[in-house]
Amino acid sequence: MKITMQKKIELLAPAGNMECFEAAIRFGADAVYLAGKKFGLRAFAQNFTEEELLQVIDRAHDLGKKVYVTINSLFHNDELRGLPKYLSYLKKIGTDAVIVSDPGVFELCHREGLEIHVSTQTSTMNYLSAEFWYRMGAKRVVLAREVSLEEIKQMRNIIPNTLELEAFIHGAMCVAYSGRCLLSSVLTGRSGNKGACAQPCRWRFALHEKEYPEEYFPIIEEDHETFILNSKDMMMIEYIPELIQAGISSFKIEGRMKSQYYVAAVVNAYRRAIDSYYDDPKHYQLNKQLLTDLRDCATRGFTTGFYFDGGADSMDIYRMPQQREYVFCGVVKAVKDDHGLITVEQRNKFCVGEVLNILSPVSYGLEFRVEQIYDADGEMKDSAPHPQEIVKINCPYNLQEGDILRICCKKG
């Protein structure tokens, strides 16, 4: 049976702070997932106060977007204090859904009348588990990363049509079954199940002998580095047609700890690929420049995870991405003034004479050369060297607030 989707796939983006929320919305996310200051699973993200939650939900709804709030930690008895009141507040301000993993929290959300999405932390991998959550009242199941594309197709053909499936398409992979690793707790006392993972799987490891504690013996895996537990990141942009045809309802990007630039670049790439596919499915071809954009904001190599052939053989070799084509250097803070200058908040040093590339949801692939830089006092400068310095520069294009500027590393 061939599966076809009746409505366009949802693109779901992460937001660890207000800056990332704005980037996700501006660059084309249909929905954003985020957390309040309590009960979420990213302890080191900035997250959102209750007042900020109201603000982002109102703004998202004004733009026809959705906001999902994560409450996907695991709870001890004393950690449940204040949760019913918080859930009531989320219902009151119009939260589109909550993402949960704890069955007790699930029950509280169900009583409150909140739409419930079952977190990937439950490791839902088969149709029986999906149907169980559906009977309990779930609207959507966020699938485990360990599920193959073929298994997703099988599930979609068996489970109720009204049960949505959400799947990760981009971002970090866990060396263990997602959320079930205890390495961080054992080695550092920081629990991954409480959102405080120290990511020991990313550490560089060496051997040392008990009698010689100061002597370390390197374990060389590749290019004089050792990352024996380190997975590559997932990237599925080359398989947009296959993912859509599998019957997935929502494409999820991982990264609530990521930067504004990461969110903007990744959302922009997948938004353009998805829209291109729907515009002409029969003749769809991926714009290869989008691959460059994704590699340029990466810190690890890429894999297709478990979607094809089990996944494990393609995941466990750490490899740095190729030399970057672009470097994030600024965010547009104000449009052209009477002198034709745009206001930019610097993020990495750039200089007069350098070619900048524009990352914008409106236009794509535009570049220009910096000919003028002025500081806040109106003084002309040769460069913008100071972190988050506000400067004005020339630009031949009509850019908007929130557009991203990048240095073209291969152009003089």
C-alpha positions as CSV (number, residue, x, y, z in Angstrom):
1,M,0.0,0.0,0.0
2,K,1.4,3.4,-1.1
3,I,1.2,6.0,1.6
4,T,0.3,9.6,0.7
5,M,0.0,12.5,3.0
6,Q,-3.2,14.5,2.9
7,K,-1.6,17.7,4.3
8,K,1.8,19.2,4.1
9,I,4.4,17.9,6.5
10,E,5.1,19.9,9.6
11,L,8.6,21.3,10.1
12,L,9.3,21.4,13.9
13,A,12.3,23.4,15.2
14,P,13.9,23.7,18.6
15,A,14.2,26.9,20.7
16,G,16.3,27.2,23.8
17,N,15.8,30.9,24.1
18,M,13.9,33.9,22.6
19,E,16.6,34.5,20.0
20,C,16.4,30.9,18.7
21,F,12.5,31.1,18.8
22,E,12.6,34.2,16.5
23,A,15.1,32.5,14.2
24,A,13.0,29.3,13.9
25,I,9.8,31.2,13.2
26,R,11.4,33.6,10.7
27,F,13.2,31.0,8.7
28,G,10.2,28.8,8.2
29,A,9.3,26.4,11.1
30,D,5.7,25.5,11.2
31,A,6.0,24.8,14.9
32,V,8.5,25.2,17.7
33,Y,9.2,23.1,20.8
34,L,10.6,24.6,23.9
35,A,10.5,24.4,27.7
36,G,9.7,26.5,30.7
37,K,12.1,27.1,33.5
38,K,11.0,23.9,35.2
39,F,10.0,20.4,34.2
40,G,11.8,20.3,30.8
41,L,14.7,18.1,29.8
42,R,17.4,20.7,28.9
43,A,18.7,22.0,32.2
44,F,21.4,24.2,30.5
45,A,19.2,25.9,27.9
46,Q,18.0,29.4,28.9
47,N,14.4,28.3,28.5
48,F,11.3,30.5,29.1
49,T,9.6,32.1,32.0
50,E,5.8,31.9,32.2
51,E,5.6,35.5,30.9
52,E,7.8,34.6,28.0
53,L,5.8,31.5,27.3
54,L,2.7,33.6,26.9
55,Q,4.6,36.0,24.7
56,V,5.9,33.3,22.3
57,I,2.6,31.5,22.1
58,D,0.7,34.7,21.2
59,R,3.4,35.6,18.6
60,A,3.4,32.1,17.1
61,H,-0.4,32.0,16.9
62,D,-0.5,35.4,15.2
63,L,1.7,34.0,12.5
64,G,-0.2,30.7,12.2
65,K,2.5,28.7,14.0
66,K,2.3,26.3,16.9
67,V,4.2,25.9,20.2
68,Y,4.8,22.6,22.0
69,V,6.1,22.7,25.6
70,T,8.3,19.9,26.8
71,I,7.6,18.3,30.2
72,N,9.6,15.2,29.4
73,S,11.8,14.7,32.4
74,L,11.3,11.8,34.8
75,F,9.8,12.8,38.2
76,H,10.3,11.7,41.8
77,N,7.4,12.4,44.2
78,D,8.8,15.7,45.5
79,E,9.5,16.9,42.0
80,L,5.8,16.9,41.1
81,R,5.1,19.9,43.4
82,G,3.7,22.8,41.4
83,L,3.2,20.7,38.2
84,P,-0.7,20.8,38.2
85,K,-0.7,24.5,38.6
86,Y,1.9,24.8,35.7
87,L,-0.2,22.6,33.5
88,S,-3.3,24.7,34.2
89,Y,-1.3,27.8,33.2
90,L,-0.1,26.1,29.9
91,K,-3.8,25.3,29.1
92,K,-4.9,28.8,29.9
93,I,-2.3,30.5,27.6
94,G,-3.2,28.3,24.6
95,T,-0.2,25.8,24.5
96,D,-0.8,23.7,21.4
97,A,0.6,20.5,22.9
98,V,2.8,19.2,25.7
99,I,5.6,16.6,25.1
100,V,5.7,14.1,28.0
101,S,7.3,10.8,28.9
102,D,6.3,10.1,32.5
103,P,2.9,8.2,32.6
104,G,1.9,10.1,35.7
105,V,2.5,13.4,34.0
106,F,0.6,12.1,31.0
107,E,-2.4,11.5,33.3
108,L,-2.2,15.0,34.7
109,C,-2.0,16.5,31.2
110,H,-4.9,14.4,30.1
111,R,-7.1,15.6,33.0
112,E,-6.2,19.2,32.2
113,G,-7.4,18.7,28.6
114,L,-4.0,19.4,27.0
115,E,-3.0,17.9,23.7
116,I,-0.3,15.3,24.4
117,H,2.7,14.3,22.3
118,V,4.5,11.2,23.7
119,S,8.3,12.0,23.9
120,T,11.0,10.1,22.2
121,Q,12.2,9.3,25.8
122,T,9.6,6.5,25.8
123,S,11.5,4.8,23.0
124,T,8.3,4.0,21.0
125,M,9.5,1.6,18.3
126,N,6.4,-0.5,17.3
127,Y,2.8,-0.2,16.4
128,L,1.5,-1.8,19.6
129,S,3.3,0.8,21.8
130,A,2.0,3.6,19.5
131,E,-1.6,2.2,19.8
132,F,-1.3,2.0,23.5
133,W,-0.4,5.7,23.8
134,Y,-3.3,6.5,21.4
135,R,-5.8,4.7,23.6
136,M,-4.5,6.6,26.6
137,G,-5.2,9.8,24.8
138,A,-2.1,10.8,22.9
139,K,-2.5,12.8,19.7
140,R,1.1,12.2,18.5
141,V,4.0,9.8,19.2
142,V,7.6,11.1,18.8
143,L,9.3,8.0,17.5
144,A,12.6,6.6,18.9
145,R,15.6,7.4,16.7
146,E,16.3,3.7,16.5
147,V,13.3,3.0,14.2
148,S,14.0,2.3,10.5
149,L,12.1,3.9,7.6
150,E,10.6,0.6,6.7
151,E,9.3,0.1,10.3
152,I,7.7,3.6,10.2
153,K,5.8,2.6,7.0
154,Q,4.6,-0.6,8.6
155,M,3.4,1.4,11.7
156,R,1.6,4.0,9.6
157,N,-0.3,1.2,7.8
158,I,-1.5,-0.3,11.0
159,I,-2.1,2.5,13.6
160,P,-5.2,4.8,13.5
161,N,-5.1,7.5,10.8
162,T,-5.6,10.2,13.5
163,L,-2.5,9.2,15.4
164,E,0.4,11.4,14.2
165,L,4.0,10.2,13.9
166,E,6.8,12.6,14.6
167,A,10.4,11.7,13.7
168,F,13.8,13.3,14.0
169,I,15.5,14.3,10.7
170,H,18.5,16.3,11.9
171,G,20.7,16.7,14.9
172,A,22.7,14.9,17.6
173,M,22.4,11.1,18.1
174,C,22.8,9.4,21.5
175,V,25.2,6.5,21.9
176,A,22.6,4.7,24.0
177,Y,18.9,4.3,23.4
178,S,17.8,7.9,23.6
179,G,17.4,9.0,27.2
180,R,18.4,5.7,28.7
181,C,22.1,6.3,29.2
182,L,23.6,6.4,32.7
183,L,27.2,7.3,31.8
184,S,26.8,11.0,32.8
185,S,25.1,10.1,36.1
186,V,27.9,7.6,37.0
187,L,30.8,9.7,35.9
188,T,29.7,13.3,36.9
189,G,26.5,13.0,38.9
190,R,24.6,14.9,36.2
191,S,21.6,12.9,35.0
192,G,20.7,12.8,31.3
193,N,17.2,11.9,32.4
194,K,17.0,15.3,34.2
195,G,18.3,17.2,31.2
196,A,21.8,17.7,32.6
197,C,23.9,15.2,30.6
198,A,27.6,16.0,30.5
199,Q,27.9,14.0,27.3
200,P,30.8,11.8,28.3
201,C,30.3,10.0,25.0
202,R,31.8,13.0,23.3
203,W,35.0,13.0,25.5
204,R,38.5,12.1,24.2
205,F,39.5,8.9,26.0
206,A,42.9,7.4,26.9
207,L,44.3,4.5,28.9
208,H,46.3,4.7,32.1
209,E,47.8,2.1,34.3
210,K,46.9,2.0,38.0
211,E,50.5,2.1,39.2
212,Y,51.3,5.1,36.9
213,P,48.4,7.5,37.2
214,E,50.2,10.3,35.5
215,E,51.0,8.4,32.3
216,Y,48.4,8.3,29.6
217,F,48.4,6.0,26.6
218,P,46.4,7.3,23.6
219,I,43.8,5.2,21.8
220,I,44.1,6.4,18.2
221,E,41.0,5.9,16.2
222,E,41.2,8.3,13.4
223,D,43.3,11.4,12.5
224,H,45.1,11.2,15.8
225,E,41.9,11.5,17.8
226,T,39.8,9.1,19.9
227,F,36.0,9.3,20.2
228,I,35.2,5.6,20.8
229,L,31.6,6.4,22.0
230,N,30.9,9.4,19.8
231,S,28.1,9.2,17.2
232,K,27.9,11.3,14.1
233,D,24.9,13.6,13.8
234,M,21.8,12.8,11.9
235,M,21.1,14.5,8.5
236,M,18.2,13.4,6.4
237,I,17.8,16.3,3.9
238,E,18.8,14.0,1.0
239,Y,15.8,11.8,1.7
240,I,12.9,14.2,1.9
241,P,10.7,12.3,-0.6
242,E,11.2,9.0,1.2
243,L,10.4,10.5,4.6
244,I,7.2,12.2,3.4
245,Q,6.0,9.1,1.6
246,A,6.6,7.0,4.8
247,G,3.6,8.7,6.4
248,I,5.4,10.9,9.0
249,S,3.4,13.9,10.2
250,S,6.2,16.1,11.6
251,F,9.9,16.4,10.8
252,K,11.8,17.3,14.0
253,I,15.1,19.1,14.2
254,E,17.1,18.4,17.4
255,G,18.9,21.2,19.2
256,R,17.5,23.2,22.1
257,M,21.1,23.9,23.2
258,K,22.1,25.2,19.8
259,S,22.7,28.8,18.6
260,Q,20.6,31.2,16.7
261,Y,22.7,30.6,13.6
262,Y,22.3,26.8,13.8
263,V,18.6,27.1,14.1
264,A,18.3,29.6,11.2
265,A,20.6,27.7,8.9
266,V,19.1,24.2,9.5
267,V,15.4,25.4,9.4
268,N,16.1,27.4,6.3
269,A,17.7,24.3,4.5
270,Y,14.9,21.9,5.4
271,R,12.2,24.5,4.7
272,R,13.5,25.1,1.2
273,A,13.9,21.4,0.5
274,I,10.4,20.5,1.7
275,D,8.8,23.4,-0.3
276,S,10.7,22.4,-3.4
277,Y,9.4,18.9,-3.1
278,Y,5.8,19.9,-2.7
279,D,6.1,22.4,-5.6
280,D,7.0,19.6,-8.1
281,P,7.3,16.1,-6.5
282,K,7.8,14.4,-9.9
283,H,10.9,16.5,-10.8
284,Y,12.2,17.2,-7.3
285,Q,16.0,17.6,-7.0
286,L,17.8,18.7,-3.8
287,N,19.7,22.0,-4.1
288,K,23.2,20.9,-3.2
289,Q,24.0,24.3,-1.7
290,L,21.7,23.3,1.2
291,L,24.1,20.5,2.1
292,T,26.9,23.0,2.4
293,D,24.8,25.2,4.7
294,L,24.1,22.2,7.0
295,R,27.8,21.2,7.0
296,D,28.9,24.7,7.8
297,C,27.0,24.8,11.1
298,A,28.1,21.3,12.2
299,T,30.7,20.1,14.6
300,R,30.6,16.5,13.7
301,G,30.2,14.3,10.6
302,F,26.8,13.1,9.5
303,T,24.9,9.8,9.3
304,T,21.4,8.7,8.3
305,G,21.2,7.0,11.7
306,F,18.9,3.9,11.9
307,Y,16.7,4.8,9.0
308,F,18.5,2.4,6.6
309,D,20.3,-0.9,7.2
310,G,20.3,-0.8,10.9
311,G,22.5,2.3,11.2
312,A,25.2,1.2,13.6
313,D,28.0,0.8,11.1
314,S,27.6,4.3,9.8
315,M,27.4,6.1,13.1
316,D,30.4,5.3,15.3
317,I,33.3,7.0,13.4
318,Y,33.9,10.5,14.5
319,R,34.9,12.8,11.6
320,M,35.1,16.6,11.6
321,P,33.2,18.2,8.7
322,Q,35.0,19.5,5.7
323,Q,36.5,23.0,5.6
324,R,33.8,25.6,6.1
325,E,32.6,27.6,3.2
326,Y,30.9,30.2,5.4
327,V,31.4,31.6,8.9
328,F,28.6,33.3,10.8
329,C,29.6,36.9,11.3
330,G,26.5,39.0,12.1
331,V,22.7,39.5,12.5
332,V,20.8,42.3,10.9
333,K,19.2,44.4,13.6
334,A,17.7,47.2,11.5
335,V,16.9,47.9,7.9
336,K,18.6,50.5,5.7
337,D,18.8,54.0,7.0
338,D,18.8,57.2,4.9
339,H,22.4,56.6,3.9
340,G,21.7,53.0,2.7
341,L,23.5,51.4,5.7
342,I,22.1,48.4,7.6
343,T,22.7,47.9,11.3
344,V,24.4,44.6,12.2
345,E,25.2,42.9,15.5
346,Q,28.6,41.3,15.1
347,R,29.1,37.6,16.0
348,N,32.5,36.9,14.5
349,K,35.1,39.4,13.2
350,F,34.7,40.7,9.7
351,C,36.6,43.3,7.7
352,V,36.3,45.9,4.9
353,G,36.9,44.1,1.7
354,E,35.4,40.7,2.7
355,V,32.6,39.1,0.8
356,L,29.5,38.4,2.9
357,N,26.8,35.9,2.1
358,I,23.1,36.5,3.1
359,L,21.1,33.9,4.8
360,S,17.5,35.0,4.5
361,P,14.0,33.3,4.2
362,V,13.2,35.8,1.4
363,S,16.2,35.5,-0.8
364,Y,18.9,32.9,-1.2
365,G,22.5,33.0,-2.5
366,L,23.0,36.7,-2.5
367,E,26.4,38.1,-1.7
368,F,28.1,41.5,-1.5
369,R,31.4,43.1,-0.6
370,V,31.8,45.1,2.6
371,E,33.0,48.6,1.6
372,Q,32.1,50.6,4.7
373,I,32.0,49.8,8.5
374,Y,30.9,52.5,11.0
375,D,30.9,52.0,14.8
376,A,28.2,53.3,17.2
377,D,29.8,56.8,17.2
378,G,29.7,57.0,13.4
379,E,33.5,56.5,13.1
380,M,34.7,54.6,10.0
381,K,36.5,51.4,10.9
382,D,38.5,48.7,9.0
383,S,36.8,45.8,10.9
384,A,34.2,44.8,13.4
385,P,36.3,42.8,15.9
386,H,34.4,43.0,19.2
387,P,31.8,40.3,20.2
388,Q,28.2,41.5,19.6
389,E,29.4,45.0,18.6
390,I,26.8,47.1,16.9
391,V,28.0,48.5,13.6
392,K,26.5,49.9,10.4
393,I,27.7,48.6,7.0
394,N,26.8,49.1,3.3
395,C,24.5,46.6,1.6
396,P,23.0,46.8,-1.9
397,Y,20.0,44.6,-0.9
398,N,16.9,45.4,1.2
399,L,17.5,43.1,4.1
400,Q,15.2,42.6,7.1
401,E,15.8,42.3,10.8
402,G,16.8,38.8,11.7
403,D,18.6,38.1,8.4
404,I,22.0,36.4,8.9
405,L,25.4,37.5,7.4
406,R,28.2,35.0,6.8
407,I,31.8,35.5,5.7
408,C,32.6,33.7,2.4
409,C,35.8,31.9,3.3
410,K,36.7,31.0,-0.3
411,K,36.4,34.5,-1.6
412,G,38.8,37.4,-1.2
